[in-house]
């Protein structure tokens, strides 16, 4: 019998355009660890497994994640692991450790100082290194190609996209950690210049520095520690071809497959979707089959704050938060990685177990 | 280093550049060699669709693909976006369109740039390859695409088998020192060696750190340290390398300053390399004050003080 695993704590740093901290994230992580562990009621010395997600390309230095371990205070020696990618996938690794009983608690963290380099250009290095990356296609231009495919096919309009931006910023007014928030007028948004036709500034997630941490616990340990754990009822991830041309870029078959493997979307009340571009939220809602009754991104989502390599983990933390506070019984979190939603993870969480 | 104010962290530009050299394997080697001959190759997948650039394995069935076919050089724009301000390394330096282009004879589109005015761009437009005047073997042998009706004469091909590609990568960052490191760097600019003590375990770190690696809390109390200490461990550098400042043999050592709990690396000079030993007492030799900046290089090297060696127990915990 494998263990049930729950999210029992979550904290994130403010999403800001630039921090004066280092690219190893220590300054952002120390207070985030403290708050996440306090919410979970777990002493740091009791954490059974630590796992992080970040990227050396973002930091511009090799093994940048090693310096981040200073923030843990890794003595006596700890069990620790790292993935080069969004920390949602580090959470997947920690979930496996807890499922198999190798640990009964874990702290998962992600961090990124996106402002250190030129983010859209750094992300070109995610693409195929033989036939695509030598052209330096930046992330915003690539997303614009995908947006136009959907526009031409009549799957969404520029107005639909602007409405996603407006709703996200309005929702973020109740999120004190958001980078962008406020009431914006869709007509006004549609009157602004393109940054990469057909994308305007509001269609693109901002460049954000930030960090986040999620605390997991298994079975009775979770029940002991908190009153209302957010149980992970299903989690799965799928990846698509590295070749952009062979993929159907107007949908996300890997998201659909992940959701199915994670137990489906029936009864989901809230969904936190990792959509760095407005059209990608519309695309993901379609791929997941989320009806109009499902509340999308009450946090404001990554369009209002996009800490690279933490943003996917934040979706899981935010979704779990809706279970913690009793506002929802079944929630869905989605995380993405790679160019144009190449790799997708879906995590379904529930209050009762 | 740029100093913003007396208290803000120090920062400096950091440019990293490296050439990725990759072997191509059979499929991409054929693709790159064909590009050099001014031909574009696709490969037929398990379902009969022709993919270009040719994947080595079928994207659905993962079967090895070997049925190569010529495609292009003309094709149709499937989708496009406008790049008003091209970034370093992109195919064109003036505003251009990115496009997924379905080449004639191919079923799946490929990414490249289109050199056309903004108002000429539309989905479905016909384009064709413009070959690079300086082939390098690889996707950049296609300089870009251009509207079919405006296609100019192409340079002469330069056929040669291509088995490797080199992709230069250059990235620019603004690297920031931590607040603690910044205090250290400002101190050393004035000839002072500033460490910090962990409030939990009491250990003194130099340079100070954002968090004590043992306790995970920020170090707070500043500790001024002397410029003399003990060699904990060392190596004799015998290997010459590009950019080397000294002529081998010379000694790089870990120096534990008196009162510090962590050693840092520096040079031990002014004595023969084979006389340097663990426990040797050393002192800093500073460069002339007018050369000082926010760097540990203000200390040119350490030299023996002539004091008796420190007993092993003094530094045994710092190896």
Interface residues (C-beta under 8 A of the other chain):
Chain A: X20 X21 X22 X23 X24 X26 X27 X30 X33 X44 X57 X59 X60 X69 X70 X71 X72 X73 X74 X75 X115 X116 X117 X118 X120 X121 X122 X124 X125 X128 X129 X130 X131 X132 X133 X134 X135 X136 X137 X138 X141 X142 X144 X145 X146 X147 X148 X149 X152 X194 X195 X196 X197 X198 X199 X241 X243 X244 X245 X246 X247
Chain B: X8 X9 X11 X14 X16 X20 X22 X24 X28 X31 X51 X52 X53 X55 X59 X78 X79 X80 X81 X82 X83 X84 X87 X88 X89 X90 X91 X98 X99 X100 X108 X109 X110 X111 X112 X113 X118 X123 X138 X139 X140 X165 X167 X169 X171 X172 X173 X174 X175 X176 X177 X178 X179 X181 X209 X210 X211 X212 X213 X214 X215 X216 X217 X218
